[in-house]
Amino acid sequence: MRAYVRKGGDEADTTGRQCLCNGLPATIGPAQRRLGGRVEPPLVTIGKDLSFLPALSPDEAPFTAADVVRWLAPGAGAARPA
């Protein structure tokens, strides 16, 4: 966040945001360690194609990243929702 602001970005734009450069590697293990012991959280993306969302959540109920993974990989333990 500080680097973004230092380069001219608005700090208000950083609320709820995370750096891709740090979050994506954290997803596979090498998370960046921050001052005070905080570890960069993982970041998982699903790309631009959101056409599967109505099948994943036909009633528009909230869903988790784990729900998406189960839907994408039905052989991983759970069947796709009807």
Secondary structure, DSSP 8 states (H G I E B T S, - for coil): -HHHHHTT--GGGGTT---HHHHHHHHHS---B-GGG-B--------S--TTHHHH-TT-----HHHHHHHH-GGGSS----
